[in-house]
Amino acid sequence: MSGKRVLVTGGAGFLGSFVVEQLQRTAWCGEVIVPRRRDYDLRDAAAVLRMYRDARPEIVIHLAASVGGIGANRRNPAGLFYDNLIMGVQVMHYAQVVGVEKFVTVGTICSYPKYTPVPFREERLWDGYPEETNAPYGLAKKMLLVQAQAYRQQYGLNAIYLLPVNLYGPRDNFDLETSHVIPAMVRKFIEAQERASPGRPPTVVLWGDGTPTREFLYVEDCAEAIVLATERYNKPEPVNLGAGFEISIRDLAQLIAGCTGFQGTIRWDPDQPGGQPRRCLDTQRAAAEFGWGARTSLLDGIEKTIAWFQAHRREAVPHALS
């Protein structure tokens, strides 16, 4: 690979911005093209074909997605299903039509069955139905694995499929209506502590009972994995991308509270859903196939995330300081 033109859908987003930066530091990558939604609505087949004709990419990394936390998934299951399925199907289909050399699809851990044995192995992906609150999103993304394997078989498209665990880090989404757990906790703890007054210690309410476990991957580690897989991996089997550990949501809350200086009370709301009981990936395939392993500890990653949020409050939450 040398001087390849790489198109990154979603390249201006959270994960995508780090993937673009990683590509720009990579010797084999030539031009990196980042299509914007205002110019190309990936739900529109004509717009997708026009994007390919304009950009003429040799490699496509498909990161564009409609995402959100448990609340967003409960409020908008149909929208998340439709947007993610139709975008992925069309971007991959027309990549084959115009002769793209390699197509990289990034899926989601939400595609795994609700009660997958820990650690999640790629072979278990079809052993049951996903956790209900995330199922429409997870199944839409999992259909892209089916498409990738079918298009490889029938058309010879070199399509690979990567399964990252929950991501976090600088530039994340800190909107409490749509954010995931780490940015939501960071913002809640910081803002609650700022609102505190003498004699009135702050209180933060978190969903569930805190017992579910999660695995978290620092966004720059994930970007490195995606670029390495783009260069080195050419097989049909899906590949997990994870950090290799799990932590309970209750312990995570205590960790973030300590890092943010929160000195109040954490109250759990068991009437709200906590999501999948456990999440932790087996990452042996990524290490064996393209020599990747996560490098950032959870503590270091959270501290970097908090530092970024505090330095970019007006950017991360435009209305919070107005």
C-alpha angles and dihedrals in degrees: 000000000000133000094355121176106232124195116200116194109206088021092144093054133089101282094022095060091057092046090053091050091048091050091050089057092049118100097217096052119093119178120002115209121199112190115205125221093234088063102034123026101200091205088067114078093206091053091050092052091047090051091055093047091049097044102034093201125187094198128033125198108191111207102141110120145149105239143165145149128275093288094053091047091053094048098043112025095141094048093048091048095048099041096048095043098046094044094050097043094050097042091052095041095053091043086064092044094055095041104253109181098217135013122198117196122192112206131178141255086234087079092072119098116268094247101036111157112253125278094042110231121199091239089065095060094104099040097103150335121304124249105290101239091054099032101103092050094041094048093047090055092044091057087065088064088055090049093047092052093044093049091047090052098045104029104020092241110167094228121163129188127213127192113204122189122229109316130211139165144098116344091028122147110271097179104123092214094060109013129112125243105276099048090042092053093045092054095042094051095045095047094044091052090049091053093050120112133190110291092012110084114196125259127205122195117210129187124255126002098293096246101110114098129223139187118220129201122199109240097235091053089052092049090053090051093051093051092047091050090048089056102038113020122081107157133110098234117100118247127214120226113199147133096244101241141079132215130189117248088239092056090044090054091052091049094050092043090056093046093050095045093244110167103177141084127298112211120192122213108208091183088072120075121263097196128222113007096232138005127186128136134220104229101183094111093058091050093048098042103042107004099249132149132161115259107183119088118224092245093051092045094050092048090052090048093051092047091052093048093050091049094046104035095134091049095043096044107019096183098042097082099031 
